[in-house]
């Protein structure tokens, strides 16, 4: 038996690149033994939906990680609960030059990670997007009302 929760944190952007709501930012599947947290790909967008900072991979990685942190916190999780990431970038070489920014958020032990180079993300100015899966004890879970 499990429960499923669909969460849209108050501090996050809520629309896709076409300015329409296309997804739920955080989905939690809770069993008696664990809470599985799935984050839609987080990008470098401000709460109003604007991409920021344009043309700055390091700045975008920082904002992506801040957006991940807010999404995790919305259900009581932290980066320590993350078990898997998938990162999409439009420029792998530039990503590798500045990926140390990511490690200001993701600490040892590091989660599994997949990195994919792609031709474009959901909005033209986006340089990086990170999907996250986390796992935590169900007693720590906080579902916003």
C-alpha positions in Angstrom: 0.0 0.0 0.0 1.3 3.5 -0.8 0.1 7.1 -0.9 1.0 9.6 -3.6 1.3 13.3 -3.1 1.6 16.0 -5.8 3.4 19.2 -4.5 4.0 22.5 -6.1 6.3 24.5 -3.7 5.2 28.1 -3.2 8.7 29.3 -4.0 9.0 27.8 -7.4 8.2 28.6 -11.0 5.1 26.8 -12.1 4.9 26.8 -15.9 6.8 25.2 -18.8 8.5 27.0 -21.6 5.2 27.8 -23.2 3.9 29.6 -20.0 1.4 26.8 -19.3 1.3 24.4 -16.4 2.6 21.1 -17.8 3.8 19.1 -14.8 4.0 18.8 -11.0 7.4 19.9 -9.7 7.5 17.3 -6.8 5.8 13.9 -6.6 6.1 11.8 -3.4 5.3 8.2 -3.2 5.1 7.1 0.5 5.0 3.6 1.9 5.3 2.5 5.5 9.0 2.0 4.9 10.1 4.9 2.7 9.2 8.1 1.0 10.4 8.3 -2.6 10.7 11.9 -3.9 10.8 12.7 -7.6 11.7 16.2 -8.7 10.8 17.3 -12.2 13.9 18.7 -13.9 14.9 21.9 -12.1 16.3 24.7 -14.3 17.7 28.2 -13.8 14.4 30.0 -13.5 13.3 32.6 -11.0 9.9 32.3 -9.3 8.4 34.5 -12.0 9.6 32.0 -14.7 12.5 34.1 -16.1 15.7 32.3 -17.0 18.6 33.7 -15.0 21.5 34.4 -15.4 21.5 34.2 -19.2 24.7 32.9 -20.7 26.3 32.0 -17.4 26.7 28.2 -16.8 28.1 28.6 -13.3 25.3 31.0 -12.3 22.7 28.7 -13.8 24.1 25.6 -12.0 23.9 27.6 -8.7 20.3 28.6 -9.3 19.3 25.1 -10.4 20.8 23.7 -7.2 19.0 26.4 -5.2 15.7 25.4 -6.9 16.4 21.8 -6.1 17.1 22.7 -2.5 13.7 24.5 -2.2 11.8 21.7 -3.9 13.4 19.1 -1.5 12.8 21.3 1.5 9.1 21.7 0.5 8.6 18.0 1.6 11.2 17.9 4.4 14.1 16.4 2.4 17.7 17.6 1.9 20.5 17.0 -0.5 21.7 14.2 1.8 18.5 12.3 0.8 19.3 12.4 -2.9 20.1 9.1 -4.5 20.0 9.8 -8.2 20.5 12.8 -10.6 20.2 13.2 -14.3 21.8 16.3 -15.7 21.0 17.8 -19.1 23.3 20.5 -20.6 23.6 22.2 -23.9 27.4 22.5 -23.5 29.2 19.6 -21.8 32.7 21.3 -22.0 31.5 24.4 -20.3 29.6 22.3 -17.7 32.8 20.5 -16.8 34.7 23.8 -16.5 32.3 25.0 -13.8 30.7 21.9 -12.3 32.5 22.5 -9.0 29.6 24.8 -8.3 27.4 21.8 -8.0 29.5 20.4 -5.2 28.7 23.3 -3.0 25.3 21.6 -2.7 25.8 17.9 -3.4 28.2 16.5 -0.8 29.9 13.2 -0.1 28.6 10.6 -0.4 27.5 11.7 -3.9 24.4 10.3 -5.5 24.5 8.4 -8.8 24.6 10.8 -11.7 24.0 10.8 -15.5 25.2 13.7 -17.7 23.7 14.2 -21.1 24.6 16.7 -23.8 21.6 17.9 -25.7 20.9 20.4 -28.4 18.3 22.5 -26.5 16.3 22.7 -23.2 12.7 23.9 -22.7 13.6 27.5 -23.1 16.4 28.9 -25.4 18.4 30.6 -22.7 18.6 27.5 -20.5 22.0 25.8 -20.3 21.4 23.1 -17.6 18.6 21.1 -16.1 18.8 18.5 -13.3 16.3 15.9 -12.4 16.5 14.4 -8.9 15.3 11.3 -7.0 15.5 11.2 -3.3 14.7 8.6 -0.6 14.0 9.3 3.1 12.3 7.9 6.2 8.5 8.5 6.0 8.5 10.0 9.5 10.5 13.0 8.2 8.1 13.7 5.3 6.2 17.0 5.4 3.5 17.4 2.9 2.4 21.1 2.6 -1.3 21.7 3.1 
